[in-house]
Amino acid sequence: VFVEGGEFWMGCPDFTGCGQEHKKHKVEVSSFQISKFEVTQKLWETVMGTNYLDENCDRCPMYLFDPEKQVAEFLNKLNQMTGKNYRLPTEAEWEYAAKGGKFSKNFKYSGSNALDEVAWSANNSGGQVKPVGQLLPNELGLYDMSGNVYELCLDSYDDNFYINSPQKNPVNTIGFVLGKVIRGGSSAEEFMNSKVYHQTYYRNQVGVQKTYYIGFRLVLPQ
């Protein structure tokens, strides 16, 4: 899906129930393309030749046990197959797209203020991932940007990056630091984590990723 670039307010709109993402700041992103759905188990198997989850759910999002390493391997193979330059979204690109880009209606979740209309969360999923595209899309036609699986971003997590980041196309690539940014919440998480501005990160520890259901979606720069 093509996303026309523009300016937006990134971060939490108020201080109620916010973490470090309450550091609201203006950001500009360039135009890009982003996948309509999270990378599915079928797409993963097509590119990688195997699907270790063995869940018999082709249209379920792929979730990973070592996200950074596995996504790097996937992107390397996909780009060799296609001759293109797919990558993860930056955190700013992810939030801009989740909010609907230039068509944003300022919803709390990606596409609605009613969580169950757009997101699989602990409220309605039974704690399980669901096939992509079953709920309503957001203003750009993107599905499941709230809930289902957390989505890995290009950025490393840093408590102070929002304060010090450049305004145009910010991305924090200074290293692992605390962990990698993940966005959007998951089917195992409560409603707060599915809000479009909610930010958290993962540490590469045994068992953490499966609990969080960390997946990803693709970006193609313009």
Solvent accessible surface area in square Angstrom, and as a share of the most:
residue,aa,sasa,rsa
1,V,54,0.31
2,F,109,0.45
3,V,1,0.00
4,E,89,0.40
5,G,12,0.12
6,G,15,0.14
7,E,97,0.43
8,F,25,0.10
9,W,131,0.46
10,M,5,0.02
11,G,3,0.03
12,C,1,0.01
13,P,84,0.53
14,D,69,0.36
15,F,157,0.66
16,T,110,0.64
17,G,55,0.53
18,C,28,0.17
19,G,40,0.38
20,Q,24,0.11
21,E,3,0.02
22,H,58,0.26
23,K,52,0.22
24,K,94,0.40
25,H,31,0.14
26,K,81,0.34
27,V,0,0.00
28,E,58,0.26
29,V,4,0.02
30,S,52,0.33
31,S,35,0.23
32,F,2,0.01
33,Q,67,0.30
34,I,3,0.02
35,S,31,0.20
36,K,90,0.38
37,F,59,0.24
38,E,2,0.01
39,V,4,0.02
40,T,20,0.11
41,Q,1,0.01
42,K,105,0.44
43,L,64,0.32
44,W,6,0.02
45,E,71,0.32
46,T,82,0.48
47,V,12,0.07
48,M,35,0.16
49,G,63,0.61
50,T,79,0.46
51,N,29,0.15
52,Y,89,0.34
53,L,24,0.12
54,D,127,0.66
55,E,68,0.31
56,N,153,0.78
57,C,33,0.19
58,D,77,0.40
59,R,126,0.46
60,C,6,0.03
61,P,0,0.00
62,M,0,0.00
63,Y,7,0.03
64,L,0,0.00
65,F,82,0.34
66,D,40,0.21
67,P,0,0.00
68,E,62,0.28
69,K,126,0.53
70,Q,30,0.14
71,V,3,0.02
72,A,60,0.47
73,E,71,0.32
74,F,0,0.00
75,L,22,0.11
76,N,85,0.43
77,K,85,0.36
78,L,13,0.06
79,N,32,0.16
80,Q,136,0.61
81,M,115,0.51
82,T,63,0.37
83,G,69,0.66
84,K,108,0.46
85,N,98,0.50
86,Y,44,0.17
87,R,56,0.20
88,L,14,0.07
89,P,1,0.00
90,T,13,0.08
91,E,4,0.02
92,A,2,0.01
93,E,14,0.06
94,W,1,0.00
95,E,0,0.00
96,Y,4,0.02
97,A,0,0.00
98,A,1,0.00
99,K,39,0.16
100,G,0,0.00
101,G,9,0.09
102,K,119,0.51
103,F,136,0.57
104,S,39,0.25
105,K,138,0.58
106,N,136,0.70
107,F,56,0.23
108,K,93,0.40
109,Y,9,0.04
110,S,4,0.03
111,G,15,0.15
112,S,9,0.05
113,N,84,0.43
114,A,46,0.36
115,L,15,0.08
116,D,76,0.39
117,E,83,0.37
118,V,2,0.01
119,A,0,0.00
120,W,36,0.13
121,S,0,0.00
122,A,42,0.33
123,N,85,0.44
124,N,48,0.24
125,S,5,0.03
126,G,71,0.69
127,G,23,0.22
128,Q,106,0.47
129,V,17,0.10
130,K,53,0.22
131,P,40,0.25
132,V,3,0.02
133,G,26,0.25
134,Q,104,0.46
135,L,36,0.18
136,L,99,0.49
137,P,48,0.30
138,N,9,0.05
139,E,42,0.19
140,L,24,0.12
141,G,24,0.23
142,L,2,0.01
143,Y,47,0.18
144,D,5,0.03
145,M,2,0.01
146,S,1,0.01
147,G,0,0.00
148,N,0,0.00
149,V,1,0.00
150,Y,1,0.00
151,E,0,0.00
152,L,1,0.01
153,C,0,0.00
154,L,54,0.27
155,D,3,0.01
156,S,3,0.02
157,Y,17,0.06
158,D,33,0.17
159,D,68,0.35
160,N,80,0.41
161,F,39,0.16
162,Y,8,0.03
163,I,111,0.57
164,N,111,0.57
165,S,21,0.13
166,P,79,0.50
167,Q,88,0.39
168,K,119,0.50
169,N,65,0.33
170,P,4,0.03
171,V,53,0.30
172,N,2,0.01
173,T,90,0.52
174,I,126,0.64
175,G,35,0.33
176,F,86,0.36
177,V,78,0.45
178,L,55,0.27
179,G,0,0.00
180,K,29,0.12
181,V,1,0.00
182,I,0,0.00
183,R,0,0.00
184,G,1,0.01
185,G,0,0.00
186,S,0,0.00
187,S,0,0.00
188,A,41,0.32
189,E,28,0.12
190,E,103,0.46
191,F,93,0.39
192,M,49,0.22
193,N,31,0.16
194,S,0,0.00
195,K,23,0.10
196,V,4,0.02
197,Y,17,0.07
198,H,29,0.13
199,Q,14,0.06
200,T,29,0.17
201,Y,57,0.22
202,Y,2,0.01
203,R,104,0.38
204,N,84,0.43
205,Q,96,0.43
206,V,160,0.92
207,G,45,0.43
208,V,39,0.22
209,Q,3,0.01
210,K,104,0.44
211,T,84,0.49
212,Y,60,0.23
213,Y,23,0.09
214,I,0,0.00
215,G,0,0.00
216,F,1,0.00
217,R,0,0.00
218,L,15,0.08
219,V,1,0.00
220,L,30,0.15
221,P,49,0.31
222,Q,130,0.58
